[in-house]
């Protein structure tokens, strides 16, 4: 194997012997590296900043208040799994009041989920300051409809938007709500881990992806108040601010949509903040087969195009977002998420059609090793500075060599997903809402 690698590099240099060093450098260092390097430095700097603040000895400030919390659980076809969610919320180590609102969408055809939610009342026995409300919606209206129904009856000062198949660490509410002591904080993004990670290779790789992109990435971004998204499975908001916005907007990608709507106020109110807390932990099930995984990403990646281009293209202005978030949305959202997949496809195609096979292997091997080295540094920094389960997370070190290939396949599939949204408007065929809801929206 070592001989093959040496031969590939030798072929690369041989094929470039008649070219100048600029051309050779462009082959070795593709432009996508230059686009990703500033983002990599930004996030790693943020993680270092977070780690220094959290790990250096400092006096713990005693909390003065524990606001009441309403947990809106959107349920559709979870069945008995919804009991895990309700139980994990009822057992929170939190002295304040927690109101659990389980909204069962399409309750007529999802009777098992409705019965499971109603049967979970016994889980709240002997749990003071806990209350369970089961709200059946007989007509299915989709996730946004369920969230707004829950918001309409929520009494808590803080409202959480949670998935029915997500369970939580018992200090989640305490960790998430502490940020609202700052009056400028209007939203908190919770951290997600993969609950069924041991089921297959694809769930293992998704668990690693969640650590790198959510646990590490959002920690770094939060330090500069440029959190890219408040996850739909685990979002925390100041209730009155959410009501002033009019609740969630109908359509697909309601999480990214709500994040963008909140950021529309950042330009006029620079004191507002969205915070990510890596120690407010939720555990969710990830797709356990490649077919289901790529079908999920077809919706996720297509929805990014829908939000940024179809819905908010006229709102991407510094006056609304503030310069910091405007530049971040342009670079991270438009360039890195929407444009870069096509650049990677084009770059790979140019390599395959213009260089000998040995040279192609040499370039790809160099890129792979460079990304792997960056990933190892990034991952170890996350484990040391951020992770609340460092020894458990270190076990994923052995999957890092597979991750560059996994990420490359994701990028190729992302370009396909964007094309599907561009030509077919795939956001109108979403599992998050029935077609009769999506097709009545403006977009």
PyMOL commands that set and color helices and strands:
alter all, ss='L'
color gray80, all
select helices_A, chain A and resi 2-15+21-28+31-55+81-90+111-124+143-153+172-181+197-199+201-222+239-245+254-263+290-311+313-315+318-354+357-385+390-424+426-428+435-438
alter helices_A, ss='H'
color red, helices_A
select strands_A, chain A and resi 69-75+98-105+130-137+158-163+166-168+185-194+234-238+273-284
alter strands_A, ss='S'
color yellow, strands_A
deselect
rebuild
show_as cartoon
